Amino acid sequence: MVHSQIAPQHDSSLPVGPHTLPATTHNYLLRSAQSLSEALGAGDVATRYACAHVAALRAAAALLSARARPTAPRRRPQKNAWVLLAEVAPELGEWATFFAAGAAKRAAAEAGSSRAVTEREADDLVRDADRFLALVEQSLGLTPHATLGERIAGRAAG
């Protein structure tokens, strides 16, 4: 089986902004927001955690679709999205490491394990995925959405 690798794009002569982003980038951002919404509305902890993790993964895919480009196939092991994200967007490397560490918990939650995650972990991941999506939007030159924390703070101030 041949795997393609993805390399960072470094052509600074290309304009970056919402009108120059590939349609797939916008699609992944929309799907990320939908997964985040599903996480917020999920009644059970495992679903909330899994949806939040998928939201972060889709945000990472959005950034990869905008910044990375395929390279010639080589006989190297295939890299997951979090490894690629750290290579393509080093400024998000800590986020990539964080979400990569939660992949096994997401898999357990998706498999139906009621002990995979706690309610606190699920709620924290929803907030983290929300913040990560805003950072990805900002790094793509888009106006980031108001995060949950910002919306809550706005309601308290108003």
C-alpha positions in Angstrom: 0.0 0.0 0.0 1.4 3.4 -1.0 0.9 6.3 1.4 1.3 9.9 0.5 3.1 12.4 2.6 2.1 16.0 3.2 4.5 18.8 3.3 4.0 22.4 4.5 3.4 25.0 1.9 5.9 27.8 2.2 5.0 30.0 -0.8 4.5 33.4 0.8 3.6 35.0 -2.5 0.2 33.4 -2.4 -2.5 35.5 -0.6 -4.1 34.0 2.4 -7.6 34.8 3.5 -11.2 33.5 3.5 -11.5 34.0 -0.3 -8.3 32.1 -1.1 -9.0 29.1 1.1 -9.9 25.8 -0.5 -13.6 24.8 -0.3 -12.5 21.7 1.7 -11.1 24.0 4.4 -14.4 25.8 4.8 -16.2 22.4 4.8 -14.0 21.1 7.5 -14.5 24.2 9.6 -18.3 23.9 9.2 -18.2 20.2 10.2 -16.0 21.0 13.1 -18.6 23.6 14.4 -21.3 21.0 13.8 -19.4 18.4 15.9 -18.9 21.0 18.6 -22.6 21.7 18.6 -23.3 18.0 18.9 -21.0 17.8 21.8 -22.8 20.6 23.6 -26.1 18.9 23.1 -25.0 15.4 23.9 -26.8 13.9 26.9 -24.1 11.3 27.8 -20.5 12.0 28.7 -18.9 9.6 26.3 -20.7 11.1 23.3 -19.9 14.6 24.5 -16.2 13.7 24.7 -16.1 11.9 21.4 -17.9 14.7 19.5 -15.6 17.3 21.0 -12.5 15.3 20.0 -13.9 14.9 16.5 -14.5 18.7 16.4 -10.9 19.3 17.1 -9.8 16.7 14.5 -11.9 18.4 11.9 -10.5 21.8 12.8 -7.0 20.3 12.3 -8.1 18.9 9.0 -9.2 22.4 7.9 -5.8 23.8 8.6 -4.1 20.9 6.9 -6.3 21.3 3.8 -5.3 25.0 3.6 -1.6 24.7 4.4 -0.3 21.3 3.4 0.2 19.8 0.0 0.8 16.2 -1.1 4.3 15.1 -1.9 5.5 12.1 -3.9 4.6 8.8 -2.3 7.3 7.2 -0.3 7.6 4.0 1.7 7.2 5.7 5.0 4.6 5.0 7.7 1.5 7.1 7.3 1.3 10.0 9.8 -1.9 10.9 11.7 -3.4 14.3 11.5 -1.9 15.4 14.8 1.6 14.6 13.7 1.0 16.4 10.4 -0.5 19.4 12.2 2.7 19.7 14.4 4.8 19.7 11.2 2.6 22.1 9.2 1.7 24.4 12.0 4.4 24.2 14.7 2.7 27.0 16.6 -0.1 24.5 17.3 2.2 21.7 18.3 1.2 21.7 21.9 -2.4 21.4 20.8 -1.6 18.6 18.5 0.2 16.7 21.3 -2.8 17.4 23.7 -5.4 16.1 21.3 -3.3 13.1 20.2 -3.1 12.1 23.8 -6.9 12.0 24.0 -7.4 9.8 20.9 -7.5 6.5 22.8 -10.1 7.9 25.2 -12.2 9.0 22.2 -11.9 5.5 20.7 -13.0 4.0 24.0 -15.9 6.4 24.3 -17.0 5.7 20.8 -16.9 2.0 21.5 -19.4 2.6 24.3 -17.2 2.5 27.4 -19.1 4.3 30.2 -15.8 4.5 32.1 -13.7 6.0 29.4 -14.0 9.6 30.5 -15.4 11.6 33.4 -18.0 14.3 33.1 -15.3 16.9 33.9 -13.0 15.5 31.2 -15.8 15.7 28.6 -16.7 19.3 29.6 -13.1 20.4 29.6 -12.5 18.9 26.2 -15.6 20.7 24.8 -14.1 24.0 26.0 -10.6 23.0 24.6 -12.0 22.0 21.2 -13.9 25.2 21.0 -10.8 27.3 21.8 -8.8 25.2 19.3 -11.3 25.8 16.5 -11.1 29.6 17.2 -7.3 29.4 17.0 -7.4 27.5 13.7 -9.9 30.1 12.3 -7.6 32.9 13.3 -4.5 31.2 11.9 -6.4 30.8 8.6 -7.0 34.6 8.5 -10.6 34.3 9.4 -12.4 36.1 12.2 -12.6 33.5 15.0 -16.0 32.7 16.5 -16.7 33.7 20.0 -15.7 30.8 22.2 -17.9 29.4 25.0 -15.8 31.2 27.6 -16.1 34.6 25.8 -19.9 34.1 25.4 -20.3 33.3 29.1 -18.2 36.2 30.1 -20.2 38.5 27.8 -23.5 37.4 29.4 -22.1 37.9 32.9 -21.0 41.4 32.0 -24.2 42.3 30.2 
